[in-house]
Amino acid sequence: MPMFKVIVEKRMTFRGEVVTDAINEREAIEQVRHCINNGDLQTTSIVWEEDEYEDDSIKTYGEVYEI
């Protein structure tokens, strides 16, 4: 009987914090969004928390190889 390798994916979520100077909460969010949209926010500038897998996120998209 042939054997197949089916590619699966499970999503992982990382949450972190970015410190910014702003006059209020709305401006702080806009500053961070602007940095994200322009590609200016470096992942090394973020203080990351523990990672966690998203529940029920395992999926396959039909990528399969005969082995």
N, C-alpha and C positions, 0 to 999 in steps of 0.2 A: 504494500500500500504506500503511495507517495506521501512524503512529509512536506508541510508548508510552514513558512514563517510569515505570520500576519503582524504587521506593524500596528501598535496601539499607542495612544497618547493619553496622558493624565496631566491636567493643569495644576500648577502650583502657584500660590499667591504669596507675594512678598509685600509687606507693608513697611513704610519707613517714614522718617521725619525730615523736613527741610526747614531750616531756620532762616527767616527773612525779616528785614525791617520794613514796617508799613504803618500807615496812620490808622488802619482798621482791619478787621478780618477779611472784608471783601477785597481790599487792595492786596492783602497778603496772598489770597487765592489767585487773583489775577496775575500777580507777579510770577508765581510758580507756574501757572498755566502758560504764560508768555514764554518762560524759559523752556518748558517742555515742548511747546509748539515750534520754537526756533531751534531746538536741538542744543540749547545752551546748558541744560541741566545734566551734569555728569553723575553717573551712578555712584561714584566715589564721594560725592557731596552729600549723599543721603545716609542717615543713620538708620540701618536696617534692623528690623525685629526678626524673630524666628520665622522661618518659612512654614507654610502649611499647605497640604494638598486640598484641593477643592473636592467636597463630597460629590459623588456621582458624576465625576468629570471624565471617567475613563471611556474612550471611544476608539473606534477604528474607522478609517476613511477608505478602506478597500485596497490598501497597498499590501500585496502578498507576493511571496517568492517561493518557488519550489526549491526544496533543498535535498 
